Amino acid sequence: MAFEAESDSERTGRDWHALEAGDVLAALGTPRGGLTADEAERRLEQYGPNRLPKTKRANAITRFLLQFNNLRIYVLIGAGVLAAAIGHV
């Protein structure tokens, strides 16, 4: 259920983590004390809520079975079965 999303630095061409705080505030048009209630409401209307989209979750049984979807797990299960078969348990 993995998906790839475009990072903010890819989208804007800026490495936000490498900028000084004042430069980031200026680029985003944000005062150091934070947004006013009116500005926050305007941006909420413009950009929407800051939430990840909801995705359909797999049920508990499917999630449990997906834990075994790995070659190493199959090798370990096989080794356990073989050890039990030859009485090494």
MITI-801974 format. One line per 3 residues: number of its first residue (from 1); their letters; for each residue x, y, z of N, C-alpha, C. Coordinates in nm, 2 decimals, m for minus. Layout:
N
NUM> a> X:Y:Z:X:Y:Z:X:Y:Z  ...
***
This chain:
89
1> maf> 0.08:m0.12:0.00:0.00:0.00:0.00:0.09:0.13:0.00  0.20:0.12:m0.05:0.29:0.23:m0.05:0.26:0.32:m0.17  0.28:0.45:m0.16:0.26:0.54:m0.27:0.37:0.64:m0.26
4> eae> 0.40:0.70:m0.37:0.51:0.80:m0.37:0.44:0.93:m0.39  0.48:1.03:m0.31:0.43:1.16:m0.32:0.55:1.25:m0.35  0.52:1.36:m0.43:0.62:1.45:m0.46:0.65:1.53:m0.34
7> sds> 0.78:1.54:m0.31:0.82:1.62:m0.19:0.81:1.77:m0.22  0.80:1.84:m0.11:0.79:1.99:m0.12:0.91:2.05:m0.19  1.03:2.00:m0.16:1.15:2.05:m0.22:1.15:2.02:m0.37
10> ert> 1.09:1.91:m0.41:1.08:1.88:m0.56:0.98:1.97:m0.62  0.87:2.00:m0.55:0.77:2.08:m0.61:0.81:2.23:m0.61  0.87:2.28:m0.51:0.91:2.42:m0.51:1.05:2.45:m0.55
13> grd> 1.14:2.35:m0.56:1.27:2.38:m0.59:1.35:2.44:m0.48  1.30:2.43:m0.36:1.37:2.48:m0.24:1.40:2.37:m0.14  1.51:2.38:m0.08:1.54:2.29:0.04:1.51:2.36:0.16
16> wha> 1.39:2.35:0.21:1.34:2.43:0.32:1.42:2.41:0.45  1.47:2.28:0.47:1.54:2.25:0.59:1.68:2.32:0.59  1.73:2.36:0.48:1.86:2.42:0.47:1.86:2.58:0.48
19> lea> 1.74:2.63:0.48:1.72:2.78:0.49:1.72:2.83:0.63  1.75:2.95:0.65:1.74:3.02:0.79:1.59:3.04:0.81  1.56:3.04:0.94:1.42:3.05:0.98:1.35:3.18:0.92
22> gdv> 1.43:3.29:0.93:1.38:3.42:0.87:1.35:3.41:0.72  1.43:3.34:0.65:1.42:3.33:0.51:1.29:3.24:0.47  1.27:3.14:0.55:1.15:3.06:0.53:1.02:3.14:0.56
25> laa> 1.02:3.21:0.67:0.91:3.30:0.71:0.88:3.40:0.60  0.98:3.46:0.55:0.97:3.56:0.44:0.91:3.49:0.31  0.96:3.38:0.28:0.92:3.31:0.16:0.77:3.27:0.17
28> lgt> 0.73:3.23:0.29:0.59:3.19:0.30:0.50:3.30:0.34  0.55:3.42:0.36:0.47:3.53:0.40:0.41:3.52:0.53  0.48:3.47:0.63:0.44:3.44:0.76:0.51:3.53:0.86
31> prg> 0.44:3.60:0.95:0.51:3.68:1.05:0.57:3.58:1.16  0.67:3.63:1.23:0.74:3.55:1.33:0.64:3.51:1.44  0.54:3.59:1.47:0.45:3.56:1.58:0.34:3.46:1.53
34> glt> 0.33:3.42:1.41:0.23:3.33:1.36:0.12:3.41:1.28  0.03:3.33:1.22:m0.07:3.39:1.14:m0.18:3.45:1.23  m0.25:3.55:1.18:m0.37:3.60:1.25:m0.48:3.50:1.22
37> ade> m0.58:3.51:1.30:m0.70:3.42:1.28:m0.76:3.44:1.14  m0.77:3.56:1.09:m0.82:3.59:0.96:m0.74:3.53:0.85  m0.60:3.55:0.86:m0.51:3.49:0.76:m0.52:3.34:0.77
40> aer> m0.52:3.28:0.88:m0.53:3.13:0.89:m0.66:3.08:0.83  m0.77:3.15:0.85:m0.90:3.11:0.79:m0.89:3.13:0.63  m0.83:3.24:0.59:m0.81:3.26:0.44:m0.73:3.14:0.38
43> rle> m0.62:3.11:0.45:m0.54:3.00:0.39:m0.60:2.86:0.40  m0.69:2.85:0.50:m0.76:2.72:0.51:m0.86:2.71:0.39  m0.92:2.82:0.36:m1.01:2.82:0.24:m0.94:2.80:0.11
46> qyg> m0.82:2.86:0.10:m0.74:2.86:m0.02:m0.68:2.72:m0.04  m0.62:2.66:0.07:m0.54:2.54:0.05:m0.61:2.42:0.11  m0.71:2.44:0.19:m0.78:2.32:0.25:m0.71:2.28:0.38
49> pnr> m0.76:2.19:0.45:m0.70:2.14:0.58:m0.57:2.07:0.56  m0.48:2.08:0.66:m0.35:2.02:0.65:m0.37:1.87:0.70  m0.43:1.79:0.61:m0.45:1.65:0.65:m0.41:1.56:0.54
52> lpk> m0.36:1.44:0.57:m0.34:1.34:0.47:m0.47:1.28:0.42  m0.47:1.24:0.30:m0.60:1.18:0.25:m0.62:1.04:0.32  m0.75:1.01:0.35:m0.78:0.89:0.41:m0.77:0.78:0.31
55> tkr> m0.71:0.67:0.35:m0.70:0.55:0.26:m0.78:0.43:0.32  m0.82:0.34:0.23:m0.89:0.23:0.28:m0.79:0.13:0.35  m0.82:0.10:0.47:m0.73:0.01:0.55:m0.77:m0.13:0.53
58> ana> m0.66:m0.21:0.52:m0.69:m0.36:0.51:m0.74:m0.41:0.64  m0.82:m0.52:0.64:m0.87:m0.57:0.77:m0.75:m0.64:0.84  m0.78:m0.68:0.97:m0.67:m0.73:1.05:m0.61:m0.86:1.00
61> itr> m0.69:m0.95:0.95:m0.64:m1.07:0.89:m0.55:m1.05:0.78  m0.59:m0.96:0.69:m0.50:m0.93:0.57:m0.37:m0.87:0.62  m0.38:m0.78:0.71:m0.25:m0.72:0.76:m0.16:m0.82:0.83
64> fll> m0.22:m0.91:0.90:m0.15:m1.02:0.97:m0.08:m1.11:0.86  m0.15:m1.15:0.76:m0.10:m1.24:0.66:0.01:m1.17:0.58  0.00:m1.04:0.56:0.10:m0.96:0.48:0.23:m0.96:0.56
67> qfn> 0.23:m0.98:0.69:0.36:m0.99:0.76:0.45:m1.10:0.72  0.39:m1.20:0.66:0.46:m1.32:0.61:0.50:m1.31:0.47  0.48:m1.20:0.40:0.51:m1.19:0.26:0.65:m1.14:0.24
70> nlr> 0.75:m1.23:0.28:0.89:m1.20:0.28:0.96:m1.33:0.26  1.06:m1.34:0.18:1.14:m1.46:0.15:1.21:m1.51:0.28  1.26:m1.42:0.36:1.33:m1.46:0.49:1.23:m1.53:0.58
73> iyv> 1.11:m1.48:0.59:1.01:m1.55:0.67:0.98:m1.69:0.62  0.97:m1.71:0.49:0.95:m1.84:0.44:1.07:m1.93:0.47  1.19:m1.88:0.46:1.31:m1.96:0.50:1.30:m2.00:0.64
76> lig> 1.27:m1.91:0.73:1.26:m1.94:0.87:1.15:m2.04:0.90  1.03:m2.02:0.84:0.93:m2.12:0.86:0.97:m2.26:0.81  1.03:m2.26:0.69:1.08:m2.39:0.64:1.18:m2.45:0.73
79> agv> 1.27:m2.37:0.79:1.37:m2.43:0.88:1.31:m2.48:1.00  1.21:m2.41:1.05:1.13:m2.46:1.17:1.06:m2.59:1.14  1.00:m2.60:1.03:0.93:m2.72:0.99:1.03:m2.84:0.98
82> laa> 1.14:m2.81:0.91:1.24:m2.91:0.89:1.30:m2.96:1.03  1.33:m2.86:1.12:1.38:m2.90:1.25:1.28:m2.98:1.33  1.15:m2.95:1.32:1.05:m3.03:1.38:1.04:m3.17:1.32
85> aig> 1.06:m3.17:1.19:1.04:m3.30:1.12:1.15:m3.40:1.16  1.27:m3.35:1.18:1.39:m3.44:1.22:1.40:m3.45:1.37  1.31:m3.39:1.45:1.32:m3.40:1.59:1.42:m3.32:1.66
88> hv> 1.45:m3.20:1.60:1.55:m3.11:1.66:1.49:m3.00:1.74  1.37:m3.01:1.78:1.30:m2.90:1.85:1.30:m2.92:1.99
***
